[in-house]
Amino acid sequence: MVRTYAPIVLTLCIALVFIQPPFFKFTNSPETQYIFGTLDAWAGGFGFSGLFAPHGIFSQYVIGSAELIASTLQLAALPPALYWLRPIGALMAFAVISGAILFHLLTPLGVSLLNADGTHDGGLLFGLACGVWVSAATSLAAKPPKSRAETRKYPRFCATHSEGTQRYRNRRNGWCATQSAANRSRADSAAIQGKYSGKWASGAWNLASRPM
């Protein structure tokens, strides 16, 4: 039960958190301007000015696109046939959120972010980032399912499938037993027929060889 539903829960946790920030990043919201403006000013102190600017390699559009792709891969991996997409999305989420946590801890951005109305979020965004980090790391460390039945979302279907397979095997075994019995019956009939045919031929020969 845990191995069946735990990957689905982890996938939804990552996707639901990651699918919201791209909207604020792509619309250049005040919170996004504050976050990336603070990071760009911090990077400029080390001679990397423009690194987090709208045209930089770590701009809000680049990070937002990475978050959107990671969440899309996680949601697309829910069907068992596309399970192989889950580690790719989890790896992208792990990389993006690891950078976000480091920037919270090592830059003036801090754990508690400033909202557009001048208040602080009390570390809400940082807490969500830590939750995504744990979910992505757990998803990457989890062992892949050993069979297709373990990747299905509905265990009841798996039980029905197993019962159907067992019924098929029982019918096959019954058919083989019937065929074996029929073969033995034919062999016995042939032996009896051969026995009486031999006796008839022997009697006919005796009659033919008797002097007239």
C-alpha positions as CSV (number, residue, x, y, z in Angstrom):
1,M,0.0,0.0,0.0
2,V,2.8,2.5,0.9
3,R,4.8,1.7,-2.1
4,T,1.8,2.1,-4.3
5,Y,0.6,5.5,-3.1
6,A,3.7,7.2,-1.7
7,P,5.2,8.1,-5.1
8,I,1.9,9.6,-6.1
9,V,1.8,11.7,-2.9
10,L,5.4,12.9,-3.4
11,T,4.7,13.7,-7.1
12,L,1.6,15.8,-6.2
13,C,3.5,17.7,-3.5
14,I,6.2,18.7,-5.9
15,A,3.9,19.6,-8.7
16,L,1.4,21.6,-6.6
17,V,4.2,23.7,-5.1
18,F,6.1,24.2,-8.4
19,I,3.1,24.9,-10.6
20,Q,2.2,28.2,-8.8
21,P,5.5,30.3,-8.8
22,P,5.9,30.5,-12.6
23,F,2.7,32.6,-12.8
24,F,4.2,35.2,-10.5
25,K,7.6,35.0,-12.2
26,F,6.2,35.4,-15.7
27,T,3.9,38.3,-14.8
28,N,6.8,40.1,-13.0
29,S,4.9,40.4,-9.7
30,P,6.3,42.7,-6.9
31,E,7.4,39.7,-4.9
32,T,9.4,38.4,-7.9
33,Q,11.0,41.9,-8.4
34,Y,12.0,42.0,-4.8
35,I,13.5,38.4,-4.8
36,F,15.5,38.6,-8.0
37,G,16.4,42.2,-7.4
38,T,17.9,41.3,-4.1
39,L,19.8,38.3,-5.6
40,D,21.1,40.4,-8.5
41,A,22.4,43.1,-6.1
42,W,24.1,40.4,-4.0
43,A,25.7,38.8,-7.0
44,G,26.8,42.2,-8.3
45,G,28.9,42.6,-5.1
46,F,31.0,39.7,-6.3
47,G,31.3,41.0,-9.8
48,F,28.5,39.0,-11.4
49,S,26.0,41.9,-12.0
50,G,23.1,40.9,-14.2
51,L,23.2,37.2,-13.2
52,F,19.6,37.3,-11.9
53,A,18.4,40.2,-14.1
54,P,15.6,39.6,-16.6
55,H,18.2,38.9,-19.3
56,G,20.5,36.8,-17.0
57,I,21.1,33.1,-17.1
58,F,19.4,32.7,-13.8
59,S,16.5,35.1,-14.5
60,Q,13.0,34.7,-13.2
61,Y,12.0,33.4,-16.6
62,V,14.6,30.7,-16.7
63,I,13.8,29.6,-13.1
64,G,10.1,29.8,-13.8
65,S,10.4,27.7,-16.9
66,A,12.4,25.0,-15.1
67,E,9.8,24.9,-12.3
68,L,7.0,24.5,-14.9
69,I,8.8,21.8,-16.8
70,A,9.6,19.9,-13.6
71,S,5.9,20.1,-12.4
72,T,4.7,19.0,-15.9
73,L,7.0,16.0,-15.9
74,Q,5.8,15.0,-12.4
75,L,2.2,15.1,-13.4
76,A,2.8,13.3,-16.7
77,A,4.5,10.5,-14.8
78,L,1.3,9.6,-12.9
79,P,0.2,6.9,-15.4
80,P,2.3,3.7,-15.0
81,A,3.4,3.7,-18.6
82,L,5.2,7.1,-18.1
83,Y,6.7,6.2,-14.8
84,W,10.2,6.8,-16.2
85,L,9.5,10.6,-16.4
86,R,9.2,10.8,-12.6
87,P,13.0,10.6,-11.8
88,I,13.7,13.3,-14.5
89,G,11.2,15.7,-13.0
90,A,12.3,14.9,-9.4
91,L,15.9,15.6,-10.4
92,M,15.0,19.0,-12.0
93,A,12.9,19.9,-8.9
94,F,15.8,18.9,-6.6
95,A,18.3,21.0,-8.4
96,V,16.1,24.1,-8.6
97,I,14.9,23.9,-5.0
98,S,18.4,23.2,-3.7
99,G,19.6,26.5,-5.2
100,A,16.5,28.3,-3.8
101,I,17.3,27.0,-0.3
102,L,20.9,28.0,-0.5
103,F,20.0,31.5,-1.7
104,H,17.6,31.9,1.2
105,L,20.3,30.9,3.7
106,L,23.4,32.5,2.2
107,T,22.1,35.8,0.7
108,P,20.4,38.9,2.2
109,L,17.2,37.3,1.0
110,G,16.8,35.5,4.3
111,V,14.3,32.9,5.5
112,S,11.4,35.3,6.0
113,L,10.6,37.2,2.8
114,L,9.2,40.6,2.4
115,N,5.7,40.7,0.9
116,A,4.4,43.4,-1.4
117,D,2.4,45.0,1.4
118,G,5.5,45.4,3.6
119,T,4.8,42.4,5.9
120,H,6.9,39.2,6.1
121,D,5.7,35.8,5.2
122,G,7.1,34.2,8.3
123,G,9.2,31.7,6.4
124,L,6.3,30.2,4.5
125,L,8.1,30.2,1.1
126,F,11.2,28.7,2.7
127,G,9.1,26.0,4.4
128,L,7.5,25.0,1.1
129,A,11.0,24.9,-0.5
130,C,12.2,22.5,2.3
131,G,9.1,20.3,1.8
132,V,9.8,20.1,-2.0
133,W,13.4,19.3,-1.3
134,V,12.5,16.4,1.0
135,S,9.9,15.1,-1.5
136,A,12.3,15.3,-4.5
137,A,15.1,13.6,-2.5
138,T,12.7,10.8,-1.4
139,S,11.4,10.3,-4.9
140,L,14.9,10.0,-6.2
141,A,16.0,7.6,-3.5
142,A,12.9,5.4,-3.8
143,K,13.4,2.1,-5.6
144,P,11.5,1.6,-8.9
145,P,8.6,-0.9,-8.8
146,K,9.6,-4.5,-9.6
147,S,6.6,-5.2,-11.8
148,R,3.9,-3.4,-13.7
149,A,1.3,-4.4,-11.1
150,E,3.1,-2.4,-8.4
151,T,3.0,0.7,-10.5
152,R,-0.8,0.6,-11.0
153,K,-2.9,3.1,-9.1
154,Y,-5.6,0.7,-8.3
155,P,-4.5,-2.4,-6.3
156,R,-8.0,-3.9,-6.8
157,F,-7.4,-4.1,-10.5
158,C,-4.1,-5.9,-9.7
159,A,-5.9,-8.5,-7.6
160,T,-8.5,-9.0,-10.3
161,H,-5.7,-9.4,-12.9
162,S,-3.9,-12.0,-10.7
163,E,-7.1,-13.9,-10.1
164,G,-7.7,-14.0,-13.9
165,T,-4.2,-15.3,-14.5
166,Q,-4.7,-18.0,-11.9
167,R,-8.0,-19.1,-13.5
168,Y,-6.3,-19.2,-16.9
169,R,-3.6,-21.4,-15.4
170,N,-6.1,-23.7,-13.8
171,R,-8.0,-24.1,-17.1
172,R,-4.8,-24.8,-18.9
173,N,-3.8,-27.4,-16.4
174,G,-7.2,-29.0,-16.6
175,W,-7.0,-29.1,-20.4
176,C,-3.6,-30.7,-20.2
177,A,-4.9,-33.3,-17.8
178,T,-7.8,-34.1,-20.1
179,Q,-5.5,-34.4,-23.1
180,S,-3.3,-36.8,-21.1
181,A,-6.2,-38.9,-20.1
182,A,-7.5,-39.0,-23.7
183,N,-4.0,-40.0,-25.0
184,R,-3.8,-42.8,-22.4
185,S,-7.3,-44.0,-23.5
186,R,-6.3,-44.0,-27.1
187,A,-3.1,-45.9,-26.3
188,D,-5.0,-48.5,-24.3
189,S,-7.5,-48.9,-27.2
190,A,-4.7,-49.3,-29.7
191,A,-3.0,-51.9,-27.5
192,I,-6.2,-53.9,-27.1
193,Q,-6.9,-53.7,-30.8
194,G,-3.4,-54.8,-31.6
195,K,-3.7,-57.7,-29.2
196,Y,-6.9,-59.1,-30.8
197,S,-5.6,-58.4,-34.3
198,G,-2.5,-60.5,-33.5
199,K,-4.7,-63.4,-32.2
200,W,-6.9,-63.3,-35.4
201,A,-3.8,-63.3,-37.7
202,S,-2.4,-66.3,-35.7
203,G,-5.6,-68.2,-36.0
204,A,-5.9,-67.6,-39.7
205,W,-2.4,-68.8,-40.3
206,N,-3.0,-72.0,-38.3
207,L,-6.1,-72.7,-40.5
208,A,-4.2,-72.0,-43.7
209,S,-1.4,-74.3,-42.7
210,R,-3.6,-77.2,-41.6
211,P,-3.5,-80.1,-44.1
212,M,-6.7,-80.6,-46.1
